[in-house]
Structures are given as structure tokens and as C-alpha cells.
Amino acid sequence: MAAFPSQNELQKLLGSLLAKDVQLTAAGAFAPHPSTALGLIDNDDNLVYVMGSDLAFAHRSGAALAMIPAGGIDSVDEPDADLIEVYHEVANVISRAVNESSSTRVRLDPGVDLGAERLVSAVTGKPSAIFGVNVDGYGDGTLGIWAT
């Protein structure tokens, strides 16, 4: 059975990382935007988890980490390459919490091209931890972690 970081653990981690009040709530199933889907792999480069979010969380967490005012986010309808790049840093930190809760050592895929569409399709019907996330001053989004 997959082990996921707790809601409380992720809330504290994101709050510390973003230097903002962060609230997490349990959320229902959703498909992550392909530009946010990242694989977590084991030592043999096997896909163990997929982490992803909607564009709202990716852009808002990226902006908060980069200290871009919330008004500087143009859209959450189309991927912003700069904000997605910063979101990848947020995801990298979250991957440490996933690693600590997992019985298998995992790490964020360092470049093995698993393909975003493959990652998104890999999450359907799989065990998951899905959270609604509110970053104070930036707004709401959704974050998910799925076992493959």
C-alpha cells in the first residue's frame, strides 16, 4: 500500500517554503495539468509516484516562492513557463516529504523523459493524496500525489 505525506506535514512544509499561511483540505479526484506532472522514481528508474497540480496551484505556488505579487499572475488557463519552472522547485521540496513517507527511496525524475501525457494517464484510478491548497494572498489550487 502506498504511503503519502500527511495533510498536516504538507501544510507545514508548504507554509515554511512559501513563507505564507497555507491551508490544505481533502479534495476529490482531478487530472493534473500535463505541464505540472512530474514522476518520482526509485533507484532503478521505475516510476513509483506521480505528482501534479492544476495550473492555479502551479502558478500561485511558483509566484509565492519567487516573491512575485499575486497580481503578477496573468492567467491560470495557460502554462506560464517561468512560473512552471519555479513550481518545479516547489515540487522538488514536496518530493522529499513523499520520499520520507515511502517505504521505497524515491526522488524527482532528474531527466528520464517519462512524458507528461503518460504521467497524467498513469494516475487514473490509482491510490492518491489530493488536496485543495489555499496560499494566503494568492488563492486556491489543487495538488495531487498518486502511487503508480
N, C-alpha and C positions, 0 to 999 in steps of 0.2 A: 504494500500500500504506500502511496506517495505521502511524503511529509512536506508540509508547507509552513513557511513562517507564520506566526500568529498575527492577527489583526493588530494587536497592541504593539508587537515588535515592529511591524512595518510602519505603523503610525509614528512611533518614536524615531525610527530611522529616518523617515522622510522629513519629519519636523526638524530634526537636527541637521540634516543635509541641506534643506532648503531655507533654514533659518526663518521658518514661518509656522504658524499654527496649522496643523494638518489634521483633518478628521477623516477616518475611514469608516465605511459602513459596508455590510454584506450587500452584494449586488448579484443580479441574475446573469444568466448566460449572455455572452456577446461575442462577436468575432473581432479580434484586434485589427486595426488598420495594417495592411502589409508593410508599410514603412516603419512600423514600430515593433514588428515581430522579430524576436531575437531567440536564438537557440542557446540552451545551456547543455553542454556536452560533458561526457565523462572522460577519463584518461585515454580511452580507446577511440575518442571522437564520435561516440554514439550519442544521438540526440536523446536526452533524458527529460528535459523540460522545455517548454516554450513560454516565453514571457512577452507580453504585448499590451497595448493600450489603445484607446481611441485617440484620435488626433488632439482632442481637447486636453487630455492629461499630458500627452507628449509635449505639446506646445506650452502649456501652462507650467509644467514642472521644469522644462528647459528654460523658459523665461525667468522663473523664480531663481533657479540656480545661477543663471548668467546675470542676475540682478537687472533685468530689463523690466521696466514698469509694465504692469498688466495692460495698460493702454497701448503698448508697443506691439501687441499680438494682433496682426492684421486679420487672421482668419483661422478657424479650426475646421475648415471644409477642405482645404488643400494642404498637403505637406509643405512645411517651410524647412528647407534643407538645413539652415543654420540651427533652428530650434530642435530639429530631429537629431542633429549631431550632439547637442548638449543633452537631450533626453537620453542618448546612449550612455552618457556618463551617469545619469540617474539610474538607468537600468543596470549598469555595472555594479553600482553600490548595492542595489536590491539583490543582485545575483549572489552577493556574499551572504545575505540572510538566507537565501534559498539553499546555498551550499551548507550552511551551518545546521539547517533543519533536515537535510537529506542524509540518508544512510550511505549514499554514494557520493564521492567527491565530484562536484560539478563546477564548471566555470563557463563564463560567457564565451560563446564561439569566437575565437580570435581571428577568424577569417575563412574558415572552411565554409564554402558557399553552399548553404543548405537551401537557399531560395526562399524568399518571403512568402510566396504563394504556397509552397509546400508546408512551411511552418504554420500558416493560418489554417490550412486544411487538416493538419495533424492534431488540432485541438478539439475537433468536433466530437462531443460525447465522452471526453476524457475527464478524469478527476481534476478538479481545479480549485483554486482560491481566487475569487473575483471580488473586487472591492470598488465601491464608489469612493472617490477621493475628492475632498474639498481642500484646496490650498488657499489659505486666508488671503484675500485681496486679489486672487487670480481666478478662482472659480472651480467648477466641478469637472470631473472626468472619470474614466473607468480604467482600472488596471487589472490584469489577469495573469495568473501563472497556471500552466497546465502540465500535468505529467503525460508523457507520451507512451 
